Every structure is written in C-alpha cells, then in structure tokens.
Amino acid sequence: SSGINAEYGDTVNVQTYQYTVQEQVRAVDPKSGSHGTAGILIKYEFSPIAAVMERKQKNLTIVLTRLLGIIGGIISTSGLINLIITEAYDWICCLKKERPAQAN
C-alpha cells in the first residue's frame, strides 16, 4: 500500500495490483515427437513494487519567481502580437493610400 496525501492533508492508503497476461501456444503433435497434455496452465509470478507519493509545499520565492515568469511571458507575447497587428495594419493602409483613385 502507498500513502497519498489528500487535499486536506489526510493520508489515504491505496492498495493497487498490477496484472499482465501472456499467451503462449504450443502445438502438440505425437506424430512429430511432440508430447504434452492439453489444458490451461497458469503460472504466477509475484514482484512487489511500492510507490510512495508525497505532497511537498513549495518555497514562496519559487512560487513568486514562477508567477513573475508567467506574467513576463504574457506581457512580452502580447507586445509581440500588438507589434505584428500594428505593422500589418500600417502596411495595408499604406497600400490603400498608394493606389490611384479610379475615375468613374
């Protein structure tokens, strides 16, 4: 069993089991010298594995550093998007101004 810290700090023990199935077929033919008994054979192999998961509280400086990194990324990305939109708008308006007016 492994202990998992729940949302409110309660420890929850969870028992899990892992199973694998493997199929092997062998032809039994007495004419070719292969002997055996027909049936289903089951072989068990036990391998104990334990996984312990713990919830650790992060240091405040790490949380603030990551938060400021996210905010900085949002600001720089929005600035880049603003620059691209502004340049595209200026380019489109410049093309419209350079076209001569068509006479009707």
Helices and strands as residue ranges (DSSP letters): E 2-5, E 11-14, G 30-32, H 60-98
